[in-house]
Amino acid sequence: MTTDTLKSTRCPSVSDLDRQIAALLQQDDETCLRLAFSHYYRPLCLYATRYLLSPDDIEDLVQGAFISLWRNHRGRFFTGSVRAYLFGAVAKASLKRMEEEQRYFFVDLESVTDSLIDELTAESDSDRERILGRLHRAIDALPDRARQVLRLIIFQGLSYREVASQLDISPHTVRNHYAYALSQLRKKLGGKWMLWLLLMG
């Protein structure tokens, strides 16, 4: 597939877009990075604001996801979803940064995230419904403010600052409520369920 063909293709579906990126990646063609960057950079940055406050940290982590895609998969046949790979890489890096800064502890984060990315497109509708049912029941059992903060961040996609403004509390307080909610869900559901929550939110 030529660069001209890519330029003339408008609004491809995610699966078509991922196939285009994967084909260029396999050909060791840097066009894949420009294509992936143009479609996924902003959504990835917005996604990372759920977990991090620093724009510099967010930019570094998102750029790192693209670098990882290129370094680890250039010239090779890429299977799976490029989108899932990038969002999974950002989620993994964000959780690591949170762990470093906040002393959060997530069990076996590397292996859990890697296996989860493969499962994102493999689970059946009934499996997803069962998983989401457990998640929602666990969320409903949280204290009111922790539950409110978690839902605003995960299900409405708000950043810490946006939640702080809406609830009239500080970003630091939002972070504390969010950390507490995550720790409680992890105790009840385990690391794998936690990452389902973060990646499917």
C-alpha positions, 0 to 999 in steps of 0.5 A: 500500500502506498503513501498516496493510497493512505492519504486518499483514504478518509475516516477508515474504521479502527480495524481498517486503520489498524491493518494499514498501520500494521502493514506499514509497520511490517514493511519498516515504513515510518509512515505507520508512525505518522498515521498512528500519531495523527489518529491516536495521539490526542485520544491517548493524551486525553486517556492519560489525564485520567491518571496523571496531572502533569502535561509533561508526564502525559506527553512523555508516556504517550510518545513512549507508547509510539516509540515502543510500537516502532522499536518492538514491532518494526519489520515484523508481522503485527497481530492484534489491535494497534489501538489496544496496544497503544492504549494498553501501553499508556495504561501500563506506563500510567499505572507504573508512574502512579505506583512510583509517585503514590506508592500504589501496589498492583500485583504482577502489572507487566504480565497482567497487562500484556495478557489483557491486551490479547484478551480485549478482542477475544472475550465474548459479549456474555463474558464482558457482561459478566465482568462489567456486572462484577465491576459495577457491583464492586463500585456500588459498594464503595463509599459515596465520594470515592464511588463518585470520583471513580465514576467521573474519571472512568466512565465519563472520562474526566481528568483530575482537574475536571473532577476537582472543579465539578466537586469543588475539591482539590485535585490532590483530594480527587487523587486520594479518593481515586487511589482509595477506590482503586485499592478497594476494587483491587482487594475485591477483584484482583489486578486483572479485574482492575485493568479491565476497569481501566482499559474498558472505561 
